[in-house]
Amino acid sequence: MTQEEIKEFKETIARTIIPIVQNMTEEQIRDIIKIVEKEHKDLPDGFGNMLYEQILIMKYNGRH
């Protein structure tokens, strides 16, 4: 990913996902990501883990 793509990816997470996951447990977040990965086989390997990590960083550090 380019720096611009990374920035856009993080902004999208902050805008669309963080408001939803604020009151969810880490297990609930992980379960949803697993469902999405199963339904979208075309996602790159490791995407779910990367997304999960970014969600947790933003959720707990308030970076959004």
KOLMIMAR-377951 format. One record per residue: x, y, z of N, C-alpha, C in turn; residue number from 1. Coordinates in nm, 4 decimals. Last residue first. Example, Ala and Ser with C-alpha at 12.3 -4.5 7.8 and 13.67 -1.06 7.14 Angstrom:
<rec n_c1="1.2850" n_c2="-0.2250" n_c3="0.7080" ca_c1="1.3670" ca_c2="-0.1060" ca_c3="0.7140" c_c1="1.2900" c_c2="0.0030" c_c3="0.7870" i="2"/>
<rec n_c1="1.3190" n_c2="-0.5690" n_c3="0.7800" ca_c1="1.2300" ca_c2="-0.4500" ca_c3="0.7800" c_c1="1.3200" c_c2="-0.3300" c_c3="0.7800" i="1"/>
END
This chain:
<rec n_c1="-0.8653" n_c2="0.8369" n_c3="1.6337" ca_c1="-0.9670" ca_c2="0.8477" ca_c3="1.5285" c_c1="-1.0304" c_c2="0.9816" c_c3="1.5309" i="64"/>
<rec n_c1="-0.7219" n_c2="0.6942" n_c3="1.8568" ca_c1="-0.6661" ca_c2="0.7543" ca_c3="1.7350" c_c1="-0.7681" c_c2="0.7527" c_c3="1.6238" i="63"/>
<rec n_c1="-0.7627" n_c2="0.5788" n_c3="2.1044" ca_c1="-0.8416" ca_c2="0.6953" ca_c3="2.0693" c_c1="-0.7904" c_c2="0.7665" c_c3="1.9446" i="62"/>
<rec n_c1="-0.6487" n_c2="0.3477" n_c3="2.1782" ca_c1="-0.5637" ca_c2="0.4657" ca_c3="2.1845" c_c1="-0.6381" c_c2="0.5929" c_c3="2.1473" i="61"/>
<rec n_c1="-0.8475" n_c2="0.1574" n_c3="2.1424" ca_c1="-0.7895" ca_c2="0.1758" ca_c3="2.2751" c_c1="-0.7013" c_c2="0.2993" c_c3="2.2883" i="60"/>
<rec n_c1="-0.9243" n_c2="0.1849" n_c3="1.8699" ca_c1="-1.0251" ca_c2="0.1750" ca_c3="1.9765" c_c1="-0.9647" c_c2="0.2108" c_c3="2.1115" i="59"/>
<rec n_c1="-0.6858" n_c2="0.1828" n_c3="1.7273" ca_c1="-0.7708" ca_c2="0.3019" ca_c3="1.7262" c_c1="-0.8714" c_c2="0.3015" c_c3="1.8411" i="58"/>
<rec n_c1="-0.5932" n_c2="-0.0757" n_c3="1.7880" ca_c1="-0.5093" ca_c2="0.0424" ca_c3="1.8117" c_c1="-0.5963" c_c2="0.1667" c_c3="1.8216" i="57"/>
<rec n_c1="-0.8087" n_c2="-0.2322" n_c3="1.6968" ca_c1="-0.7731" ca_c2="-0.2300" ca_c3="1.8391" c_c1="-0.6885" c_c2="-0.1084" c_c3="1.8731" i="56"/>
<rec n_c1="-0.8021" n_c2="-0.1748" n_c3="1.4209" ca_c1="-0.9226" ca_c2="-0.1476" ca_c3="1.5002" c_c1="-0.8868" c_c2="-0.1367" c_c3="1.6477" i="55"/>
<rec n_c1="-0.5495" n_c2="-0.2715" n_c3="1.3502" ca_c1="-0.5793" ca_c2="-0.1297" ca_c3="1.3364" c_c1="-0.7017" c_c2="-0.0898" c_c3="1.4192" i="54"/>
<rec n_c1="-0.5878" n_c2="-0.5484" n_c3="1.4012" ca_c1="-0.4857" ca_c2="-0.4722" ca_c3="1.4726" c_c1="-0.5151" c_c2="-0.3219" c_c3="1.4679" i="53"/>
<rec n_c1="-0.7909" n_c2="-0.6069" n_c3="1.2140" ca_c1="-0.8122" ca_c2="-0.6286" ca_c3="1.3571" c_c1="-0.7141" c_c2="-0.5453" c_c3="1.4395" i="52"/>
<rec n_c1="-0.6573" n_c2="-0.5559" n_c3="0.9727" ca_c1="-0.7752" ca_c2="-0.4789" ca_c3="1.0095" c_c1="-0.8003" c_c2="-0.4872" c_c3="1.1597" i="51"/>
<rec n_c1="-0.4590" n_c2="-0.7523" n_c3="0.9819" ca_c1="-0.4209" ca_c2="-0.6126" ca_c3="0.9732" c_c1="-0.5374" c_c2="-0.5240" c_c3="1.0185" i="50"/>
<rec n_c1="-0.6199" n_c2="-0.9823" n_c3="0.9823" ca_c1="-0.5311" ca_c2="-0.9540" ca_c3="1.0952" c_c1="-0.4906" c_c2="-0.8073" c_c3="1.0984" i="49"/>
<rec n_c1="-0.7440" n_c2="-0.9561" n_c3="0.7307" ca_c1="-0.8232" ca_c2="-0.9595" ca_c3="0.8537" c_c1="-0.7401" c_c2="-0.9268" c_c3="0.9758" i="48"/>
<rec n_c1="-0.5257" n_c2="-0.9734" n_c3="0.5539" ca_c1="-0.6061" ca_c2="-0.8515" ca_c3="0.5621" c_c1="-0.6844" c_c2="-0.8454" c_c3="0.6930" i="47"/>
<rec n_c1="-0.3924" n_c2="-1.2113" n_c3="0.5214" ca_c1="-0.3473" ca_c2="-1.1222" ca_c3="0.6266" c_c1="-0.4301" c_c2="-0.9959" c_c3="0.6435" i="46"/>
<rec n_c1="-0.4443" n_c2="-1.2301" n_c3="0.1762" ca_c1="-0.4033" ca_c2="-1.2992" ca_c3="0.2986" c_c1="-0.3525" c_c2="-1.1969" c_c3="0.3992" i="45"/>
<rec n_c1="-0.7029" n_c2="-1.0149" n_c3="0.0404" ca_c1="-0.5642" ca_c2="-1.0627" ca_c3="0.0483" c_c1="-0.5366" c_c2="-1.1352" c_c3="0.1800" i="44"/>
<rec n_c1="-1.0263" n_c2="-1.1338" n_c3="-0.0527" ca_c1="-0.9443" ca_c2="-1.0454" ca_c3="0.0301" c_c1="-0.8022" c_c2="-1.1013" c_c3="0.0384" i="43"/>
<rec n_c1="-1.1807" n_c2="-1.3195" n_c3="-0.1824" ca_c1="-1.0863" ca_c2="-1.2434" ca_c3="-0.2634" c_c1="-1.0015" c_c2="-1.1455" c_c3="-0.1825" i="42"/>
<rec n_c1="-1.3699" n_c2="-1.4257" n_c3="-0.0157" ca_c1="-1.2476" ca_c2="-1.5037" ca_c3="-0.0369" c_c1="-1.1412" c_c2="-1.4271" c_c3="-0.1150" i="41"/>
<rec n_c1="-1.5829" n_c2="-1.3228" n_c3="0.1749" ca_c1="-1.5074" ca_c2="-1.2498" ca_c3="0.0723" c_c1="-1.3709" c_c2="-1.3153" c_c3="0.0542" i="40"/>
<rec n_c1="-1.6842" n_c2="-1.4775" n_c3="0.3747" ca_c1="-1.7764" ca_c2="-1.4348" ca_c3="0.2696" c_c1="-1.7056" c_c2="-1.3656" c_c3="0.1528" i="39"/>
<rec n_c1="-1.4651" n_c2="-1.5097" n_c3="0.5422" ca_c1="-1.5265" ca_c2="-1.6283" ca_c3="0.4815" c_c1="-1.6154" c_c2="-1.5908" c_c3="0.3630" i="38"/>
<rec n_c1="-1.4221" n_c2="-1.2434" n_c3="0.6221" ca_c1="-1.3194" ca_c2="-1.3141" ca_c3="0.5449" c_c1="-1.3765" c_c2="-1.4372" c_c3="0.4752" i="37"/>
<rec n_c1="-1.6564" n_c2="-1.1986" n_c3="0.7703" ca_c1="-1.6313" ca_c2="-1.1207" ca_c3="0.6480" c_c1="-1.5279" c_c2="-1.1903" c_c3="0.5606" i="36"/>
<rec n_c1="-1.6111" n_c2="-1.3756" n_c3="0.9817" ca_c1="-1.7284" ca_c2="-1.3921" ca_c3="0.8950" c_c1="-1.7058" c_c2="-1.3203" c_c3="0.7621" i="35"/>
<rec n_c1="-1.3816" n_c2="-1.2614" n_c3="1.0953" ca_c1="-1.3764" ca_c2="-1.3973" ca_c3="1.0409" c_c1="-1.4931" c_c2="-1.4237" c_c3="0.9461" i="34"/>
<rec n_c1="-1.4866" n_c2="-1.0172" n_c3="1.1837" ca_c1="-1.3834" ca_c2="-1.0172" ca_c3="1.0799" c_c1="-1.3727" c_c2="-1.1557" c_c3="1.0162" i="33"/>
<rec n_c1="-1.6587" n_c2="-1.1110" n_c3="1.3834" ca_c1="-1.7130" ca_c2="-1.0414" ca_c3="1.2664" c_c1="-1.6124" c_c2="-1.0416" c_c3="1.1523" i="32"/>
<rec n_c1="-1.4710" n_c2="-1.2169" n_c3="1.5651" ca_c1="-1.5724" ca_c2="-1.3036" ca_c3="1.5039" c_c1="-1.6315" c_c2="-1.2393" c_c3="1.3777" i="31"/>
<rec n_c1="-1.3302" n_c2="-0.9871" n_c3="1.6447" ca_c1="-1.2603" ca_c2="-1.0939" ca_c3="1.5727" c_c1="-1.3609" c_c2="-1.1840" c_c3="1.5004" i="30"/>
<rec n_c1="-1.5346" n_c2="-0.8546" n_c3="1.7843" ca_c1="-1.4716" ca_c2="-0.7917" ca_c3="1.6676" c_c1="-1.4057" c_c2="-0.8986" c_c3="1.5816" i="29"/>
<rec n_c1="-1.5811" n_c2="-1.0369" n_c3="1.9907" ca_c1="-1.6883" ca_c2="-1.0030" ca_c3="1.8979" c_c1="-1.6320" c_c2="-0.9416" c_c3="1.7695" i="28"/>
<rec n_c1="-1.3299" n_c2="-1.0263" n_c3="2.1188" ca_c1="-1.3784" ca_c2="-1.1519" ca_c3="2.0605" c_c1="-1.4899" c_c2="-1.1253" c_c3="1.9595" i="27"/>
<rec n_c1="-1.3232" n_c2="-0.7680" n_c3="2.2172" ca_c1="-1.2257" ca_c2="-0.8077" ca_c3="2.1158" c_c1="-1.2703" c_c2="-0.9358" c_c3="2.0451" i="26"/>
<rec n_c1="-1.6616" n_c2="-0.6420" n_c3="2.2419" ca_c1="-1.5417" ca_c2="-0.7065" ca_c3="2.2959" c_c1="-1.4470" c_c2="-0.7402" c_c3="2.1819" i="25"/>
<rec n_c1="-1.7990" n_c2="-0.3148" n_c3="2.1702" ca_c1="-1.7859" ca_c2="-0.4579" ca_c3="2.1435" c_c1="-1.6600" c_c2="-0.5118" c_c3="2.2107" i="24"/>
<rec n_c1="-1.8275" n_c2="-0.0444" n_c3="2.1714" ca_c1="-1.8893" ca_c2="-0.1198" ca_c3="2.2816" c_c1="-1.8838" c_c2="-0.2705" c_c3="2.2604" i="23"/>
<rec n_c1="-1.6910" n_c2="0.0355" n_c3="1.9393" ca_c1="-1.6563" ca_c2="0.0935" ca_c3="2.0693" c_c1="-1.7105" c_c2="0.0122" c_c3="2.1865" i="22"/>
<rec n_c1="-1.7645" n_c2="-0.0479" n_c3="1.6877" ca_c1="-1.6945" ca_c2="-0.1441" ca_c3="1.7737" c_c1="-1.6624" c_c2="-0.0904" c_c3="1.9122" i="21"/>
<rec n_c1="-1.8873" n_c2="0.1747" n_c3="1.5640" ca_c1="-1.9634" ca_c2="0.0509" ca_c3="1.5846" c_c1="-1.8971" c_c2="-0.0389" c_c3="1.6881" i="20"/>
<rec n_c1="-1.6916" n_c2="0.3714" n_c3="1.5409" ca_c1="-1.8159" ca_c2="0.4009" ca_c3="1.6146" c_c1="-1.8967" c_c2="0.2748" c_c3="1.6476" i="19"/>
<rec n_c1="-1.4969" n_c2="0.2233" n_c3="1.3817" ca_c1="-1.4739" ca_c2="0.2541" ca_c3="1.5237" c_c1="-1.6028" c_c2="0.2903" c_c3="1.5978" i="18"/>
<rec n_c1="-1.5952" n_c2="0.2143" n_c3="1.1140" ca_c1="-1.5907" ca_c2="0.0949" ca_c3="1.1990" c_c1="-1.5811" c_c2="0.1290" c_c3="1.3471" i="17"/>
<rec n_c1="-1.5996" n_c2="0.4677" n_c3="0.9834" ca_c1="-1.7079" ca_c2="0.3712" ca_c3="0.9660" c_c1="-1.7106" c_c2="0.2561" c_c3="1.0660" i="16"/>
<rec n_c1="-1.3834" n_c2="0.6360" n_c3="1.0573" ca_c1="-1.5150" ca_c2="0.6929" ca_c3="1.0252" c_c1="-1.6266" c_c2="0.5888" c_c3="1.0294" i="15"/>
<rec n_c1="-1.1653" n_c2="0.4669" n_c3="1.0989" ca_c1="-1.2064" ca_c2="0.5618" ca_c3="1.2031" c_c1="-1.3487" c_c2="0.6118" c_c3="1.1815" i="14"/>
<rec n_c1="-1.1532" n_c2="0.3362" n_c3="0.8508" ca_c1="-1.1759" ca_c2="0.2608" ca_c3="0.9746" c_c1="-1.2307" c_c2="0.3538" c_c3="1.0818" i="13"/>
<rec n_c1="-1.0954" n_c2="0.5556" n_c3="0.6869" ca_c1="-1.2187" ca_c2="0.4791" ca_c3="0.6654" c_c1="-1.2533" c_c2="0.3978" c_c3="0.7899" i="12"/>
<rec n_c1="-0.8452" n_c2="0.6295" n_c3="0.7826" ca_c1="-0.9566" ca_c2="0.7236" ca_c3="0.7933" c_c1="-1.0905" c_c2="0.6526" c_c3="0.7769" i="11"/>
<rec n_c1="-0.6975" n_c2="0.4025" n_c3="0.7098" ca_c1="-0.7149" ca_c2="0.4361" ca_c3="0.8509" c_c1="-0.8305" c_c2="0.5333" c_c3="0.8717" i="10"/>
<rec n_c1="-0.7174" n_c2="0.4226" n_c3="0.4281" ca_c1="-0.7622" ca_c2="0.3016" ca_c3="0.4979" c_c1="-0.7900" c_c2="0.3334" c_c3="0.6446" i="9"/>
<rec n_c1="-0.5879" n_c2="0.6680" n_c3="0.3824" ca_c1="-0.7297" ca_c2="0.6534" ca_c3="0.3490" c_c1="-0.7908" c_c2="0.5331" c_c3="0.4214" i="8"/>
<rec n_c1="-0.3268" n_c2="0.5979" n_c3="0.4647" ca_c1="-0.3986" ca_c2="0.7081" ca_c3="0.5292" c_c1="-0.5489" c_c2="0.6955" c_c3="0.5056" i="7"/>
<rec n_c1="-0.2727" n_c2="0.3961" n_c3="0.2786" ca_c1="-0.2723" ca_c2="0.3657" ca_c3="0.4218" c_c1="-0.3513" c_c2="0.4716" c_c3="0.4982" i="6"/>
<rec n_c1="-0.2781" n_c2="0.5432" n_c3="0.0428" ca_c1="-0.3748" ca_c2="0.4346" ca_c3="0.0627" c_c1="-0.3848" c_c2="0.3977" c_c3="0.2101" i="5"/>
<rec n_c1="-0.0578" n_c2="0.7127" n_c3="0.0868" ca_c1="-0.1918" ca_c2="0.7699" ca_c3="0.0688" c_c1="-0.2998" c_c2="0.6643" c_c3="0.0922" i="4"/>
<rec n_c1="0.1509" n_c2="0.5304" n_c3="0.0936" ca_c1="0.1212" ca_c2="0.6099" ca_c3="0.2132" c_c1="-0.0190" c_c2="0.6703" c_c3="0.2054" i="3"/>
<rec n_c1="0.0431" n_c2="0.2252" n_c3="-0.0700" ca_c1="0.1135" ca_c2="0.3526" ca_c3="-0.0677" c_c1="0.0768" c_c2="0.4269" c_c3="0.0614" i="2"/>
<rec n_c1="0.0834" n_c2="-0.1176" n_c3="0.0000" ca_c1="0.0000" ca_c2="0.0000" ca_c3="0.0000" c_c1="0.0887" c_c2="0.1251" c_c3="0.0000" i="1"/>
END
